[in-house]
Amino acid sequence: MKYRHAFHAGNFADVHKHITLIALLQALARKDKGFLLIDTHAGRGLYELGSAEARRGAEASSGIGRLAPAEGQPPEIGDYLRAVRELRQEVRQRDAYPGSPLLATRFLRPQDRAVFIEAQIEEHVALRRALRGHERVTVEHGDGYERIASWLPPIERRALVLIDPPYEDARADQQRCTLAAAEALRRLPNAVVAVWYPIKLERDSNRWLEALATALGKPLLCGELWLHPRDSRAGLNGSGVAIVNAPYLLEEGMQTWLPAVHRSLDVDPPQGGWSTRIVG
Ligand SMILES: C[S@@+](CC[C@H](N)C(=O)[O-])C[C@H]1O[C@@H](n2cnc3c(N)ncnc32)[C@H](O)[C@@H]1O
């Protein structure tokens, strides 16, 4: 596996995925009962936007680098920016960027638990270091797709499963995502399952989303943000998160914060867009 998330940390897809993750965690926290977060592809947890890897593609400059606190901003964006700012103060690094584990742990309550799984040993070791001292958190070295079965159903009977693969081999990750999401729902039918996916050619991602919804037998709430036309061959045109068992009012929230994120991140003249829709 060649994929290193350090090259992409803080890019527009991370911004989109991480605000969605925060909105999901906050929605689950509306009930007192605790839940289990399973982050199947956790990464190293803490990134340096000034590192050689991050500077190579300068992807953060068109992501987190374009988003600033503003009056009247939707709370999801404010909460995300506050979490990034507080992390930077804690680690005393102005260019630090939190991956999904370091962001998520900021939104967990004492009654919640989390497991973060990472397959690459160097990334796993770095993540273990970054999460040292966190309680109610397990860090595993392994295959995130396979580990789902060991963690579900949890004693809390509530879970959020985040599946965020690299899609280096897109078809293989799509197939494994489908099987893993199906297994999660078989073990815990009310699990909230969120699958991140790249939008390169729109018709390909749409075809897969239809197949995923059919295989799961459940509708997907898909939130998408794109910065390049979705049928161009620019590379990563857009970012999507497909959510099964989406919490109440999540889509309404997206319809407020997604256009605000889009306005901040899109180039001039705008080429991108945003959408929420139900597939299946
Ligand atoms: C897109 S990155 C994850 C980013 C992270 N979720 C975040 O938002 O900060 C994908 C990660 O999955 C890891 N990975 C790839 N295949 C895996 C597998 N089968 N199980 C667990 N981790 C895997 C990669 O090493 C990489 O660190």
The ligand as an SDF file (V2000), in Angstrom:
LIG
                    3D

 27 29  0  0  0  0  0  0  0  0999 V2000
   -8.1520    8.1620    3.9170 C   0  0  0  0  0  0  0  0  0  0  0  0
   -7.0030    7.5870    5.0880 S   0  0  0  0  0  0  0  0  0  0  0  0
   -7.8420    7.7610    6.6080 C   0  0  0  0  0  0  0  0  0  0  0  0
   -7.9740    9.1470    7.0980 C   0  0  0  0  0  0  0  0  0  0  0  0
   -8.6570    9.2670    8.4280 C   0  0  0  0  0  0  0  0  0  0  0  0
   -9.9030    8.5100    8.4810 N   0  0  0  0  0  0  0  0  0  0  0  0
   -8.9450   10.7210    8.6960 C   0  0  0  0  0  0  0  0  0  0  0  0
  -10.0350   11.1980    8.3470 O   0  0  0  0  0  0  0  0  0  0  0  0
   -8.0720   11.3910    9.2620 O   0  0  0  0  0  0  0  0  0  0  0  0
   -7.0810    5.8380    4.8640 C   0  0  0  0  0  0  0  0  0  0  0  0
   -6.2320    5.0550    5.8700 C   0  0  0  0  0  0  0  0  0  0  0  0
   -6.6240    3.6930    5.8020 O   0  0  0  0  0  0  0  0  0  0  0  0
   -5.4800    2.8720    5.9940 C   0  0  0  0  0  0  0  0  0  0  0  0
   -5.8840    1.5570    5.4860 N   0  0  0  0  0  0  0  0  0  0  0  0
   -5.8600    1.0860    4.2070 C   0  0  0  0  0  0  0  0  0  0  0  0
   -6.4350   -0.1430    4.1430 N   0  0  0  0  0  0  0  0  0  0  0  0
   -6.8590   -0.4320    5.4040 C   0  0  0  0  0  0  0  0  0  0  0  0
   -7.5750   -1.5140    5.9850 C   0  0  0  0  0  0  0  0  0  0  0  0
   -7.9700   -2.5730    5.2390 N   0  0  0  0  0  0  0  0  0  0  0  0
   -7.8560   -1.4860    7.3000 N   0  0  0  0  0  0  0  0  0  0  0  0
   -7.4680   -0.4320    8.0650 C   0  0  0  0  0  0  0  0  0  0  0  0
   -6.7930    0.6320    7.5730 N   0  0  0  0  0  0  0  0  0  0  0  0
   -6.4980    0.6380    6.2650 C   0  0  0  0  0  0  0  0  0  0  0  0
   -4.3970    3.6200    5.2610 C   0  0  0  0  0  0  0  0  0  0  0  0
   -3.1340    3.2400    5.7420 O   0  0  0  0  0  0  0  0  0  0  0  0
   -4.7450    5.0810    5.5810 C   0  0  0  0  0  0  0  0  0  0  0  0
   -4.0550    5.5100    6.7250 O   0  0  0  0  0  0  0  0  0  0  0  0
  1  2  1  0
  2  3  1  0
  2 10  1  0
  3  4  1  0
  4  5  1  0
  5  6  1  0
  5  7  1  0
  7  8  2  0
  7  9  1  0
 10 11  1  0
 11 12  1  0
 11 26  1  0
 12 13  1  0
 13 14  1  0
 13 24  1  0
 14 15  1  0
 14 23  1  0
 15 16  2  0
 16 17  1  0
 17 18  1  0
 17 23  2  0
 18 19  1  0
 18 20  2  0
 20 21  1  0
 21 22  2  0
 22 23  1  0
 24 25  1  0
 24 26  1  0
 26 27  1  0
M  CHG  2   2   1   9  -1
M  END
$$$$
